Amino acid sequence: MDKKIMVTRSSMPDFEEYCNEIRELWDSRWLTNNGTKHRLFERQLKNYLHTPNVTLFANGHLALETVIEAMDFPPGSEVITTPFTFASTTHAIVRCGLKPVFCDIKSDDYTIDERLIEGLINDKTSAIIPVHVYGNVCNIEAIQQIAEKHSLKVIYDAAHSFGVTYKGESTANFGDAAMFSFHATKVFHTIEGGAVCCRDEELAKKLGYIKNFGIDGPESTPYIGGNAKMNEFQAAMGICNLRHLQEDIAMRKSVVDRYRMHLTGVEGISLCSEQAGVAHNYAYFPVVFHPAQFGADRDEVFHTLAEHEIMARKYFYPLTSAFECYRGTFDPGRTPVALEVSEKILTLPLYSDLSLHDVDRICDIILSCKKQQK
Ligand SMILES: *Cc1c(COP(=O)(O)O)cnc(C)c1O
C-alpha cells in the first residue's frame, strides 16, 4: 500500500536552521511585541515584495478584518466580492458589520468577473474585495479604473498569491491594500501568520495600533484595537522559509508541469488557463470535471482518489454564499459561473516535495475514472 497523500504538506526548514534562528530568544526572553525577529522579518518582506509598508499579523484572517476595520467604512455599507473563496473573505466583511454583495467569477481563472462589477455598484457601495484565487491574478487594471471612477477602496485578498508577480510587480502592490496569509498550508508560511501591505503610511501606522489594542504609547490609546500580533517564533519561521521560497516554488512548478502533461487536452477536463504577464507561485492545482464529457463527476473522482488514500479537496465547495450561517441571506444562483465551478472543481495534491511518481499515479487513477462515450 502506498502512503497516504494529503492535498498539501507544509514546507519546513531544516530543524537545525530553525533552532539557530530561535536560539537568541532564550537569551533575550523577548517573545513577542515587535522583537528583533519581527523587525527583521518585516524588513526582509519589504525587500522581497518591493513594497513600502508591511504590517505583520497573527494570521491572515485577522489581517483582513483589521484592514477592513481600519478603513472606517459606513456601518452596513456594501462590499463587492466573490463567493468562490475561503470562508475568511466573506466572514471578515460580515464581522466588520458590512454587507457582502457577490459578483460572479470568470470560468477561465476563477477570479472576479470585472465586467459585472459596475452593475452591482450603488450609493451604499464602499469597497471591492477581490480574491487572487489559487494565485491567479485578478484584472487589476480594470478593477482600479472602476474603483477610481466610483471612489471605492480596493482591498485584495491576496492570501493565495505570495510570490506571484504581474508584469514584474508583486500582488502586494495592487489596490489600496493587500492581505497575505502565512498559514501552514500556504506556499509560504510562518506556521500561522499574515500581513497587510499598503502604500498609505498612515494606514500602515493605524494597522500597527489596532493589532496591539489600539495603543500608541504607554499613556496613549487612540483606537479601539484588539490583539492580532505576530510573535517571534512565527517571525523566525518566516525568516527561515523565505530563504527557501524560490527553490520551493521551482519544485512546485515541476509538479504542476507533470500534472499538465497528463491532464491537458483530456476531454471533459478543464485546467486554469495560464495568465499573460504572471509569474505564478503554483499554489494549487484545481481541475474542473465536466461529467457529460468526462463520463464521471467530481464527487466520483474525489471518492476514487480517497479509496487510494489520496486526499484531494473540494476547494471551494460550497460557495460562501451557500453556508448555513448565511441561510436565507444570499442567493448562490445569482453567481451561476461560481456555482457551477464549485460543483465541478477538485484541487489535487500539491506540495514542493510531492514526487513525480506520485503525480503519475494520481493522474492514472483520475484517468481510470473516465468513461468511454457511447
Ligand atoms: C487562508 C486564507 C485566508 C485566511 O488566512 P489565515 O492565515 O488562514 O487566517 C483568507 N482568504 C483566503 C482566500 C485564504 O485561502
The ligand as a Tripos MOL2 file, in Angstrom:
@<TRIPOS>MOLECULE
LIG
   15    15     1     0     0
SMALL
NO_CHARGES

@<TRIPOS>ATOM
      1 C1         -6.0180   31.0590    4.0090 C.3       1 LIG1
      2 C2         -6.9560   32.1030    3.5080 C.ar      1 LIG1
      3 C3         -7.3770   33.1880    4.2960 C.ar      1 LIG1
      4 C4         -7.1420   33.2900    5.7780 C.3       1 LIG1
      5 O1         -5.8400   33.2000    6.1640 O.3       1 LIG1
      6 P1         -5.4230   32.5390    7.5790 P.3       1 LIG1
      7 O2         -3.9760   32.8470    7.6530 O.co2     1 LIG1
      8 O3         -5.7060   31.0700    7.4820 O.co2     1 LIG1
      9 O4         -6.1870   33.2110    8.6390 O.co2     1 LIG1
     10 C5         -8.1510   34.1750    3.7030 C.ar      1 LIG1
     11 N1         -8.5160   34.1080    2.4190 N.ar      1 LIG1
     12 C6         -8.1770   33.0570    1.6390 C.ar      1 LIG1
     13 C7         -8.5980   33.0430    0.2090 C.3       1 LIG1
     14 C8         -7.4150   32.0170    2.1590 C.ar      1 LIG1
     15 O5         -7.1140   30.9550    1.3960 O.3       1 LIG1
@<TRIPOS>BOND
     1     1     2 1
     2     2     3 ar
     3     2    14 ar
     4     3     4 1
     5     3    10 ar
     6     4     5 1
     7     5     6 1
     8     6     7 2
     9     6     8 1
    10     6     9 1
    11    10    11 ar
    12    11    12 ar
    13    12    13 1
    14    12    14 ar
    15    14    15 1
@<TRIPOS>SUBSTRUCTURE
     1 LIG1         1 GROUP 0 **** ****
